[in-house]
Amino acid sequence: MNLSPVIAAHTTVEDVHLVSHRTGMHPVLRIRPSAGAWQSAPSPAATPAILTWGEGRHTVNAAFESVDAVRMRGSAGTQVELADAAADLTPFTGTYLFVDPADGAAVFTSYETGCRYRVTPIRGELTVTGAQGLGQTDRAVTLSGAAGWEAVIEEFETARAPYIAESGFDEVVTEVSEEFHSYVDALAAWRTDTVPATGLACYVLWSATVAPAGFLERESVLMSKHWMDKVWSWDHCFNALALAPGLPDAAWDQFLAPFDQQDPSGALPDSITHSERLYNFVKPPIHGWALRRLRASGVTLSEEQLRDAYDRLTRWTRFWLERRTAPGSVLPVYQHGNDSGWDNSTMFDRDRVVHAPDLAAFLVIQLDVLAEVAAEVGESAQPWLARRDDVRDALMTQLWRGDGFVARGVTGGISGGADSTRSSLLTSIPIVAADLLDPEVSHALAQGVEPFLTDWGPATELVSSPHYESDGYWRGPIWAPSTMLIEDGLRRAGAGETADAVSLRFRRLCEASGFAENFDALTGEGLRDRAYTWTAAAYLVLAREAVARDDV
């Protein structure tokens, strides 16, 4: 659950709502405080532990007592209406309200989430409107009290014993505040005044962390507590890297979450949620790169964990080499831009089914990592090294054009195997494998990145391109994962000054515009989902590494 005025994709309303992410994003209850002293409900203010409307003598507060319980409190002279957010109750949609005769609590039951939302007064009065009403009618609970009031909203599935408050409201706030500060201290003990958005970045990750449920078999960080409320099978790697030094167990769970749903072919799902897993697309195999960086960042694996990682990564790699490679071909294919994570990149404008340079580069790294881990678990590294060399050779002979890479359509495809355009930053992503490529190739790739750099970082499409769009998703805006991969590759290519500039510009971007899904490459404005965890994660990783460089 979360408390937010964001109730759907690109939809922000005036009132804060109780929103559930059980079966997608669903606003359940509209929260509307009022007081005789207010001419209109004030805008809420927040800390990580408490949400507050009003000030002085007239305030209403909300705080999470647990993952499924929200405590609310109001001073004398205030009240809150908790109203059904659904417009209508039908036999299959909407929310039904009744008073439970067992304890007198008001209970909303939601078709959309499959859960119940029980409102229990702790002190003060509870007034119910529309109990047992059907169809279109007002359904609401009002909380009030001459001397102030307090209540709890619980989310559960079928039944639960009557609520008994075990802590006072202020104790709940103190406990949550201490929990958050402990999280920040664990995640960012290295923080300094030079990276001022560290606390907010930690909050974005912390507030989007959910307990195991359904297809999420481990505690997991959703990509957002807005509408991008899933775990995608490459986004999770960046979140794992942010967690790694201070919370290695959480980082390992985050890394493995999609692997829990690996299918018999070895493929990872495109995305997973509590109630959904999708396999119609996949995501790029950056997991060897991520595993190597996780271990370098402080994740120490037991012999059993390392063996498990080796087996999972082996199956994932063989999926690409065996199920996504045509007979007689060495290079596998993306079947759509979605497979790359760069859904609408211009690299896919001529062909959607392509031999892609980033895909081959990721596999070169992954095969190199498998060879390394094979030696540690008692397997032969040689087969992996041989496949690595084969893929690298094919990458160079088929997709290198002397000063950069292209993608190529497959034989019989739309273009008959023509080269892609090269105005997308995606064709520069092989720089992430710079230390496994010839020096002259790495140098050329580093030079090729420079035209993409704006004052805020690397645009995903050349701003001079006729296909550039300021809010074009992967056709211009700056993204966290592309920035982090490019920055890492520049360092591997020996272009440290350019890498420093990329890191600094992206960090300044986040400090100015928050942790949006992506950003206008020229103005730095945050775009799309405005609280995205992989953006916060990339900031934390780049900030941590910048502080470490400053300390040398």
LOKE-36555 format. One line per field, with one value per residue (C-alpha): residue number from 1; x, y, z. Coordinates in pm, 1 decimal. Example, Ala and Ser with C-alpha at 12.3 -4.5 7.8 and 13.67 -1.06 7.14 Angstrom:
n <- c(1, 2);
c1 <- c(1230.0, 1367.0);
c2 <- c(-450.0, -106.0);
c3 <- c(780.0, 714.0);
***
This chain:
n <- c(1, 2, 3, 4, 5, 6, 7, 8, 9, 10, 11, 12, 13, 14, 15, 16, 17, 18, 19, 20, 21, 22, 23, 24, 25, 26, 27, 28, 29, 30, 31, 32, 33, 34, 35, 36, 37, 38, 39, 40, 41, 42, 43, 44, 45, 46, 47, 48, 49, 50, 51, 52, 53, 54, 55, 56, 57, 58, 59, 60, 61, 62, 63, 64, 65, 66, 67, 68, 69, 70, 71, 72, 73, 74, 75, 76, 77, 78, 79, 80, 81, 82, 83, 84, 85, 86, 87, 88, 89, 90, 91, 92, 93, 94, 95, 96, 97, 98, 99, 100, 101, 102, 103, 104, 105, 106, 107, 108, 109, 110, 111, 112, 113, 114, 115, 116, 117, 118, 119, 120, 121, 122, 123, 124, 125, 126, 127, 128, 129, 130, 131, 132, 133, 134, 135, 136, 137, 138, 139, 140, 141, 142, 143, 144, 145, 146, 147, 148, 149, 150, 151, 152, 153, 154, 155, 156, 157, 158, 159, 160, 161, 162, 163, 164, 165, 166, 167, 168, 169, 170, 171, 172, 173, 174, 175, 176, 177, 178, 179, 180, 181, 182, 183, 184, 185, 186, 187, 188, 189, 190, 191, 192, 193, 194, 195, 196, 197, 198, 199, 200, 201, 202, 203, 204, 205, 206, 207, 208, 209, 210, 211, 212, 213, 214, 215, 216, 217, 218, 219, 220, 221, 222, 223, 224, 225, 226, 227, 228, 229, 230, 231, 232, 233, 234, 235, 236, 237, 238, 239, 240, 241, 242, 243, 244, 245, 246, 247, 248, 249, 250, 251, 252, 253, 254, 255, 256, 257, 258, 259, 260, 261, 262, 263, 264, 265, 266, 267, 268, 269, 270, 271, 272, 273, 274, 275, 276, 277, 278, 279, 280, 281, 282, 283, 284, 285, 286, 287, 288, 289, 290, 291, 292, 293, 294, 295, 296, 297, 298, 299, 300, 301, 302, 303, 304, 305, 306, 307, 308, 309, 310, 311, 312, 313, 314, 315, 316, 317, 318, 319, 320, 321, 322, 323, 324, 325, 326, 327, 328, 329, 330, 331, 332, 333, 334, 335, 336, 337, 338, 339, 340, 341, 342, 343, 344, 345, 346, 347, 348, 349, 350, 351, 352, 353, 354, 355, 356, 357, 358, 359, 360, 361, 362, 363, 364, 365, 366, 367, 368, 369, 370, 371, 372, 373, 374, 375, 376, 377, 378, 379, 380, 381, 382, 383, 384, 385, 386, 387, 388, 389, 390, 391, 392, 393, 394, 395, 396, 397, 398, 399, 400, 401, 402, 403, 404, 405, 406, 407, 408, 409, 410, 411, 412, 413, 414, 415, 416, 417, 418, 419, 420, 421, 422, 423, 424, 425, 426, 427, 428, 429, 430, 431, 432, 433, 434, 435, 436, 437, 438, 439, 440, 441, 442, 443, 444, 445, 446, 447, 448, 449, 450, 451, 452, 453, 454, 455, 456, 457, 458, 459, 460, 461, 462, 463, 464, 465, 466, 467, 468, 469, 470, 471, 472, 473, 474, 475, 476, 477, 478, 479, 480, 481, 482, 483, 484, 485, 486, 487, 488, 489, 490, 491, 492, 493, 494, 495, 496, 497, 498, 499, 500, 501, 502, 503, 504, 505, 506, 507, 508, 509, 510, 511, 512, 513, 514, 515, 516, 517, 518, 519, 520, 521, 522, 523, 524, 525, 526, 527, 528, 529, 530, 531, 532, 533, 534, 535, 536, 537, 538, 539, 540, 541, 542, 543, 544, 545, 546, 547, 548, 549, 550, 551, 552);
c1 <- c(0.0, 91.3, -66.0, -54.5, -249.1, -117.9, -397.9, -327.8, -82.3, -15.8, -309.9, -266.3, -568.4, -615.5, -685.9, -443.6, -568.5, -493.9, -355.5, -302.2, -53.1, -186.7, -316.6, -194.4, -230.2, -572.5, -692.9, -912.7, -1003.0, -1005.4, -877.4, -1030.9, -949.2, -1151.9, -1165.8, -1373.9, -1060.5, -977.7, -1146.5, -1017.7, -815.9, -444.6, -183.0, -13.7, 348.6, 557.3, 858.6, 953.4, 753.8, 444.9, 202.6, 46.4, -238.5, -265.4, -55.8, -84.8, -400.9, -568.3, -377.5, -450.1, -172.5, -117.3, 161.6, 225.0, 217.9, 308.7, 303.7, -72.8, -192.2, -218.4, -275.7, -456.2, -497.8, -680.0, -682.6, -999.2, -1203.4, -1092.1, -1243.8, -1154.0, -1377.8, -1254.5, -1458.7, -1484.5, -1260.5, -1458.5, -1738.8, -1976.6, -2031.7, -2115.7, -2123.0, -1755.1, -1604.6, -1596.1, -1599.7, -1868.2, -1904.0, -2057.7, -2031.6, -1894.7, -2125.0, -1831.0, -1651.1, -1838.2, -1558.9, -1638.0, -1513.0, -1460.7, -1415.3, -1251.2, -1302.2, -995.6, -747.7, -926.7, -872.6, -1066.6, -994.0, -1113.6, -1148.2, -1143.0, -1177.7, -920.1, -1074.4, -1341.3, -1635.7, -1691.7, -1985.4, -2072.6, -2254.9, -2386.1, -2336.7, -2461.7, -2543.3, -2533.0, -2476.5, -2410.9, -2424.2, -2197.1, -1989.0, -1776.7, -1653.0, -1609.5, -1369.2, -1417.4, -1414.6, -1473.4, -1139.1, -965.6, -976.4, -761.7, -821.9, -648.7, -701.9, -595.2, -560.8, -619.7, -778.6, -1048.3, -1063.5, -860.3, -907.6, -1042.9, -773.8, -608.1, -362.4, -33.2, 150.3, 58.8, 59.5, 376.4, 549.2, 456.0, 605.3, 923.2, 965.9, 922.6, 1153.8, 1423.8, 1376.2, 1425.8, 1732.5, 1884.6, 1820.7, 1994.5, 2288.8, 2323.8, 2283.2, 2477.1, 2716.2, 2955.4, 2730.9, 2869.0, 2736.5, 2859.3, 2573.9, 2271.1, 1998.8, 2121.2, 1848.8, 1570.8, 1719.4, 1719.2, 1358.0, 1249.8, 1399.4, 1283.3, 924.7, 892.2, 1013.5, 740.4, 710.8, 713.0, 374.9, 255.0, 510.3, 740.3, 892.3, 1142.5, 1131.3, 1153.7, 1190.9, 921.4, 1029.0, 780.6, 493.9, 317.9, 201.5, 534.1, 474.1, 653.8, 994.1, 1135.7, 1413.6, 1690.5, 1574.5, 1623.3, 1998.5, 2049.5, 1852.1, 2056.7, 2378.7, 2257.0, 2175.2, 2492.5, 2749.0, 2522.3, 2244.4, 2405.9, 2132.9, 1864.7, 2077.2, 2104.1, 1729.6, 1673.3, 1910.6, 1746.8, 1380.7, 1316.0, 1523.7, 1263.7, 1030.1, 1282.5, 1099.4, 1207.5, 1382.9, 1597.5, 1420.1, 1351.4, 1007.9, 977.3, 826.0, 670.5, 431.8, 242.5, -21.7, 128.2, 429.1, 474.6, 688.1, 581.5, 907.5, 1234.4, 1498.0, 1868.8, 2120.6, 2301.3, 2308.5, 2667.1, 2776.0, 2561.3, 2685.4, 3046.8, 2973.1, 2767.9, 3057.1, 3296.9, 3057.4, 3055.4, 2812.9, 2995.2, 2841.2, 2855.2, 2959.7, 2592.9, 2485.8, 2763.4, 2666.3, 2303.2, 2397.5, 2613.0, 2330.0, 2073.3, 2307.3, 2398.2, 2033.4, 1973.1, 2278.5, 2186.3, 1841.9, 2004.9, 2259.2, 2019.4, 1666.3, 1736.9, 2001.5, 1920.0, 2089.6, 2436.1, 2440.0, 2650.2, 2475.0, 2133.9, 1849.9, 1614.2, 1262.6, 1137.3, 1269.9, 1104.5, 1354.4, 1636.8, 1468.7, 1489.8, 1135.5, 1112.1, 1478.8, 1545.8, 1782.5, 1463.7, 1306.8, 1412.1, 1376.3, 1234.2, 1404.8, 1774.8, 2123.7, 2205.0, 2549.5, 2446.4, 2302.1, 2624.2, 2834.6, 2627.9, 2672.2, 3048.4, 3058.4, 2821.8, 3021.9, 3339.6, 3174.9, 3052.9, 3408.1, 3528.8, 3261.4, 3297.3, 3653.6, 3533.6, 3265.7, 3484.1, 3362.9, 3569.9, 3599.3, 3713.6, 3373.8, 3257.8, 3575.8, 3540.6, 3179.6, 3283.5, 3545.2, 3300.8, 3040.0, 3300.4, 3441.2, 3094.1, 3016.8, 3324.9, 3298.6, 2922.7, 2832.0, 3146.8, 3175.5, 3520.7, 3408.1, 3104.4, 2849.1, 2521.9, 2235.6, 2137.3, 1805.0, 1790.5, 1794.6, 1440.9, 1339.9, 1183.7, 1502.5, 1662.6, 1949.1, 2031.9, 2224.1, 2027.9, 2069.7, 2328.8, 2160.7, 2059.2, 2290.2, 2198.7, 2456.7, 2723.0, 2629.1, 2893.9, 3142.6, 3038.8, 3254.8, 3547.2, 3798.3, 3711.9, 3745.4, 4051.5, 4185.4, 4124.5, 3760.6, 3716.9, 3875.5, 3643.7, 3341.0, 3444.8, 3476.7, 3139.2, 2967.0, 3066.8, 2813.7, 2531.0, 2634.8, 2422.3, 2460.2, 2263.5, 2416.4, 2390.2, 2075.9, 1941.6, 1905.4, 2133.3, 1968.7, 2056.2, 1865.0, 1538.3, 1390.6, 1482.8, 1185.6, 1213.9, 960.6, 1013.0, 1087.8, 1407.3, 1422.1, 1596.4, 1541.9, 1817.0, 1770.4, 1948.3, 2047.9, 2193.7, 2385.0, 2523.8, 2626.0, 2791.6, 2973.7, 3100.5, 3209.5, 3394.3, 3601.0, 3676.9, 3782.7, 4023.1, 3813.8, 3800.5, 3749.8, 3446.7, 3312.3, 3352.9, 3157.9, 2876.7, 2854.3, 2854.8, 2596.0, 2356.3, 2390.8, 2320.3, 2021.2, 1870.7, 1948.0, 1762.4, 1471.2, 1430.5, 1419.4, 1189.9, 1163.7, 1354.9, 1444.3, 1433.2, 1790.7, 1806.2, 1606.5, 1656.9, 1282.6, 1163.2, 930.9, 681.0, 673.5, 820.6, 955.8, 1149.7, 1374.0, 1638.6, 1695.6, 1747.8, 1966.9, 2187.4, 2227.9, 2334.6, 2587.0, 2737.7, 2739.6, 2904.1, 3175.9, 3231.3, 3274.5, 3520.4, 3721.6, 3728.1, 3866.6, 4162.8);
c2 <- c(0.0, 363.3, 702.8, 918.9, 1158.2, 957.4, 710.5, 586.8, 626.0, 998.9, 1078.0, 1296.8, 1420.0, 1670.3, 1423.5, 1170.8, 813.9, 484.1, 292.2, -82.9, -261.2, -611.4, -681.6, -374.0, -13.1, 56.0, 358.4, 215.8, 498.5, 874.7, 1050.4, 1395.6, 1577.3, 1878.6, 2117.9, 2414.8, 2628.2, 2534.1, 2702.9, 2418.8, 2106.0, 2196.9, 2022.2, 1741.9, 1757.3, 1444.1, 1295.8, 931.4, 843.3, 1065.6, 1247.4, 1565.3, 1789.5, 2128.7, 2283.1, 2424.1, 2323.0, 2154.6, 1864.2, 1523.9, 1264.2, 928.4, 676.0, 313.9, 92.8, -208.6, -316.4, -367.4, -114.9, 265.0, 456.2, 790.0, 1062.2, 1394.9, 1678.9, 1824.6, 2008.7, 1788.2, 1497.3, 1272.4, 1116.7, 785.6, 742.1, 462.0, 560.2, 348.5, 521.5, 228.3, -116.9, -388.0, -767.5, -772.0, -429.9, -167.2, -166.5, -281.2, -133.3, -289.7, -277.0, -598.1, -706.0, -888.4, -570.3, -271.7, -190.1, -58.7, -284.8, -197.8, -500.6, -435.3, -644.8, -484.4, -584.8, -889.4, -753.0, -601.1, -263.3, -254.9, 79.4, 47.5, 347.7, 355.9, 667.0, 906.5, 832.0, 642.6, 732.8, 510.8, 627.4, 382.2, 58.2, -237.4, -3.6, -139.4, 21.4, 394.6, 535.9, 719.2, 480.3, 646.5, 637.7, 959.3, 974.2, 1250.1, 1326.6, 1627.0, 1567.8, 1433.7, 1089.2, 799.8, 497.4, 226.0, 102.6, -259.2, -449.0, -825.1, -1098.7, -1282.6, -1242.3, -1108.8, -1081.1, -745.5, -479.6, -391.4, -100.9, -213.1, 116.5, 481.2, 685.6, 873.0, 542.9, 419.2, 731.6, 701.7, 335.6, 400.8, 699.9, 494.4, 215.5, 455.7, 621.3, 279.3, 193.9, 511.5, 448.7, 95.0, 192.8, 517.8, 538.1, 699.0, 1000.9, 1354.6, 1703.8, 1666.3, 1424.0, 1598.5, 1380.1, 1062.3, 1058.6, 1106.3, 835.5, 597.0, 689.0, 607.0, 256.5, 199.9, 308.8, 83.4, -230.5, -491.7, -811.5, -1151.1, -1236.3, -1430.5, -1438.6, -1213.6, -1485.7, -1253.8, -908.7, -698.8, -340.0, -241.0, -0.4, 252.0, 298.5, 481.1, 299.9, 130.7, -104.4, -415.8, -582.1, -594.2, -838.4, -587.3, -295.6, -514.5, -539.0, -166.1, -173.4, -470.8, -278.3, 13.3, -220.1, -427.4, -267.0, -200.7, -458.6, -751.8, -1002.6, -768.0, -706.9, -1078.7, -1126.5, -838.2, -989.2, -1333.0, -1225.5, -1275.3, -1595.5, -1749.1, -1741.8, -1863.7, -2084.6, -2430.7, -2277.4, -2066.2, -1739.6, -1483.3, -1322.4, -976.0, -861.2, -992.5, -858.8, -1007.0, -1146.7, -1140.3, -1269.8, -1193.6, -1388.6, -1232.6, -1035.0, -1071.4, -821.9, -800.0, -1034.9, -780.4, -1027.5, -1140.7, -776.6, -719.9, -1032.9, -928.9, -582.0, -714.2, -929.6, -637.6, -421.5, -640.7, -927.3, -1236.0, -1562.1, -1898.4, -2200.1, -2297.9, -1949.4, -1929.1, -2266.1, -2159.0, -1836.6, -2029.3, -2270.3, -1993.2, -1779.5, -2083.9, -2149.2, -1781.4, -1768.4, -2089.6, -1946.0, -1673.5, -1899.1, -2184.5, -2042.7, -1697.3, -1795.6, -1911.5, -2225.2, -2138.9, -1806.0, -1714.3, -1391.0, -1415.3, -1174.9, -940.8, -1002.8, -655.0, -336.8, -439.8, -727.4, -473.9, -262.1, 29.7, -24.8, 234.6, 306.7, 419.1, 123.0, -79.0, 153.4, -50.6, -394.7, -518.2, -861.0, -774.1, -887.8, -617.6, -502.9, -439.5, -791.5, -946.3, -731.2, -828.4, -1193.9, -1150.9, -1021.5, -1290.2, -1568.7, -1424.5, -1419.9, -1777.4, -1886.2, -1713.1, -1867.3, -2210.5, -2228.2, -2144.2, -2416.5, -2688.2, -2674.7, -2620.7, -2258.9, -2345.6, -2400.1, -2060.5, -1889.2, -2046.5, -1925.3, -1582.0, -1556.3, -1679.3, -1418.5, -1142.7, -1235.5, -1235.7, -900.9, -750.0, -911.1, -859.6, -540.9, -324.2, -46.7, 92.0, 374.2, 222.4, -56.7, -112.8, -355.7, -566.9, -706.1, -1080.4, -1243.2, -1242.4, -959.3, -624.5, -469.6, -790.9, -762.6, -392.7, -197.5, 0.7, 374.0, 483.3, 784.9, 586.7, 565.3, 196.5, 125.3, 266.5, 42.4, -222.8, 12.2, -166.0, -456.1, -226.1, -426.8, -735.7, -556.5, -436.9, -100.9, 78.1, -35.6, 82.2, 417.5, 467.1, 379.0, 632.5, 900.9, 798.2, 863.7, 1231.0, 1361.2, 1222.6, 1422.4, 1716.6, 1934.5, 1669.3, 1349.4, 1112.2, 1154.5, 827.4, 978.0, 1236.9, 1574.4, 1656.9, 1353.0, 1415.8, 1143.7, 1311.6, 1373.2, 1560.9, 1324.7, 1034.7, 759.4, 601.8, 848.9, 1129.2, 1143.4, 1061.0, 732.9, 596.4, 249.1, 376.9, 642.3, 389.8, 142.5, 415.3, 554.2, 208.7, 142.6, 472.7, 380.4, 38.3, 213.9, 437.9, 753.1, 849.0, 1223.4, 1167.6, 911.8, 1164.6, 1420.6, 1172.0, 1081.9, 1443.5, 1558.6, 1276.9, 1333.9, 1705.4, 1611.4, 1401.2, 1666.2, 1921.8, 1712.8, 1416.0, 1051.8, 1043.7, 753.4, 962.8, 1325.2, 1579.9, 1571.1, 1947.1, 2099.0, 1828.7, 1817.0, 1492.1, 1288.0, 1000.8, 818.2, 1063.8, 827.7, 548.5, 322.8, 241.1, 615.4, 645.2, 334.5, 470.2, 795.3, 603.8, 390.8, 687.5, 899.6, 624.7, 577.7, 953.9, 992.6, 701.3, 867.9, 1194.6, 1010.9, 871.8);
c3 <- c(0.0, -24.4, 38.8, -272.1, -494.1, -793.5, -865.2, -1220.3, -1506.3, -1553.4, -1323.6, -1016.3, -822.0, -541.5, -260.8, -117.2, -165.5, -3.8, -302.6, -318.6, -546.4, -483.9, -834.7, -1012.9, -902.4, -754.0, -555.2, -281.6, -44.5, -95.5, 217.2, 271.5, 598.4, 710.0, 1005.9, 1103.2, 1095.9, 735.8, 443.9, 228.2, 301.5, 320.9, 112.1, 304.1, 413.8, 460.8, 627.0, 569.5, 883.0, 886.0, 657.3, 799.8, 691.4, 863.0, 1136.6, 1485.5, 1674.5, 1377.2, 1228.2, 1078.9, 1062.0, 893.9, 946.2, 848.6, 1156.5, 941.9, 578.1, 597.4, 858.4, 845.5, 1166.7, 1147.8, 1409.4, 1419.4, 1668.7, 1820.0, 1559.4, 1268.9, 1088.3, 796.7, 535.0, 395.6, 79.2, -174.4, -466.7, -712.9, -900.7, -897.8, -747.5, -999.6, -963.0, -1068.1, -994.8, -725.2, -347.4, -104.2, 246.6, 555.8, 934.1, 1082.1, 1368.4, 1529.5, 1634.7, 1489.8, 1243.7, 897.8, 618.6, 251.2, 23.0, -314.3, -626.6, -785.8, -513.5, -376.1, -23.3, 262.8, 420.0, 779.0, 957.5, 1335.0, 1570.1, 1852.7, 2008.3, 1889.0, 1667.1, 1344.0, 1119.6, 823.6, 510.4, 250.9, 444.4, 240.3, -46.4, -401.5, -739.5, -747.0, -397.0, -157.7, 52.5, 318.7, 676.7, 874.4, 1169.4, 1427.5, 1799.4, 2023.0, 2197.5, 1889.4, 1732.3, 1618.5, 1394.1, 1193.2, 836.5, 780.4, 454.0, 466.8, 259.0, 453.9, 829.7, 1118.9, 1492.8, 1615.7, 1619.4, 1949.4, 1953.0, 2103.7, 2052.9, 2068.8, 1749.6, 1841.9, 1915.7, 1567.3, 1410.3, 1616.5, 1525.8, 1152.9, 1165.6, 1335.8, 1082.6, 794.0, 944.0, 1008.5, 644.2, 526.6, 757.6, 622.2, 258.5, 255.0, 547.7, 299.3, 228.1, 238.8, 166.9, -191.7, -268.6, -112.6, -266.9, -96.4, 169.4, -84.8, -307.0, -11.1, 62.3, -294.6, -262.1, 96.4, 34.5, -272.4, -93.6, -53.4, 145.0, -31.1, -183.4, -484.8, -765.9, -563.8, -349.9, -182.1, -33.4, -348.7, -461.6, -706.6, -976.4, -841.0, -600.1, -881.6, -1195.1, -1280.4, -988.8, -1111.8, -1105.5, -1458.6, -1538.0, -1585.0, -1368.1, -1061.0, -1124.5, -1070.0, -746.0, -628.9, -695.1, -483.3, -194.6, -219.7, 13.7, 310.8, 271.0, 86.9, 172.7, 41.3, -268.4, -333.6, -296.2, -535.2, -790.5, -772.1, -767.5, -1142.8, -1144.6, -912.1, -1213.0, -1473.6, -1723.4, -1849.7, -2151.4, -1920.3, -2003.1, -1736.5, -1730.9, -1875.7, -1545.1, -1226.6, -966.4, -674.6, -910.5, -1260.2, -1450.9, -1819.3, -2065.9, -2396.0, -2399.1, -2211.0, -2101.3, -2193.9, -2029.2, -1813.2, -1525.0, -1570.6, -1562.7, -1254.1, -1075.3, -1122.3, -988.4, -696.6, -581.9, -619.8, -415.5, -107.3, -173.1, -45.6, -162.3, 6.2, -198.0, -227.6, -336.7, -594.2, -738.2, -752.0, -929.9, -1176.5, -1260.7, -1306.7, -1516.4, -1726.6, -1811.8, -1891.7, -2119.8, -2300.9, -2367.1, -2574.6, -2743.4, -2819.1, -2834.7, -2980.2, -3236.7, -3589.5, -3731.1, -3857.4, -3674.6, -3372.5, -3279.6, -3109.4, -3184.1, -3011.8, -3142.1, -3051.0, -2894.3, -2568.7, -2538.8, -2519.3, -2253.5, -2500.7, -2624.7, -2905.6, -2976.4, -3331.8, -3363.3, -3424.6, -3682.1, -3988.3, -3833.1, -3507.0, -3520.6, -3515.3, -3436.1, -3182.3, -3068.8, -2708.6, -2680.8, -2812.2, -2577.6, -2274.3, -2367.3, -2409.7, -2052.7, -1924.2, -2086.0, -1935.3, -1591.5, -1634.0, -1713.5, -1399.9, -1178.6, -1341.9, -1215.0, -865.0, -857.3, -1004.2, -1363.9, -1678.3, -1786.0, -2137.9, -2304.0, -2182.1, -2297.9, -2640.9, -2674.1, -2549.6, -2822.5, -3087.0, -2992.9, -2971.3, -3312.8, -3467.3, -3304.2, -3464.6, -3808.4, -3851.8, -3662.0, -3641.7, -3901.6, -3824.1, -3597.5, -3426.3, -3414.8, -3594.7, -3550.8, -3850.3, -3951.7, -3997.8, -4339.6, -4471.5, -4239.1, -4327.1, -4462.7, -4588.9, -4341.8, -4371.8, -4110.9, -3855.5, -3815.8, -3558.2, -3399.7, -3089.5, -2789.4, -2780.7, -3051.3, -2813.7, -2520.5, -2617.9, -2450.5, -2129.4, -2255.3, -2337.9, -2133.7, -2343.5, -2679.1, -2868.5, -2741.9, -3070.0, -3063.4, -2705.2, -2789.9, -3086.6, -2873.3, -2608.4, -2874.8, -3013.7, -2681.6, -2670.5, -2929.2, -2710.7, -2402.1, -2292.5, -1983.8, -1793.7, -1928.0, -2226.1, -2435.7, -2571.3, -2919.4, -3077.1, -3019.2, -3381.3, -3506.5, -3693.7, -3473.5, -3145.0, -2914.0, -2585.6, -2424.1, -2663.0, -2411.5, -2558.9, -2847.2, -2657.7, -2280.7, -2034.3, -1844.6, -1539.9, -1674.0, -2000.0, -1805.4, -1560.6, -1831.0, -2037.5, -1731.8, -1640.4, -1998.8, -2027.4, -1722.9, -1871.3, -2192.6, -2000.5, -2059.1, -1693.0, -1743.5, -1964.6, -1716.9, -1434.6, -1637.2, -1705.2, -1336.7, -1220.2, -1473.2, -1390.9, -1018.2, -1064.5, -1279.0, -998.6, -739.8, -951.0, -1078.8, -843.6, -942.8, -1242.4, -1483.2, -1737.6, -1807.5, -2086.9, -2217.6, -2276.7, -1990.2, -1727.0, -1653.4, -1493.4, -1715.1, -1686.6, -1352.6, -1104.0, -837.3, -1005.5, -803.7, -1066.0, -1104.6, -730.4, -738.1, -1015.3, -823.4, -511.3, -699.0, -884.8, -568.2, -364.8, -623.6, -658.7, -282.6, -284.6, -563.8, -369.4, -67.0, -259.7);
***
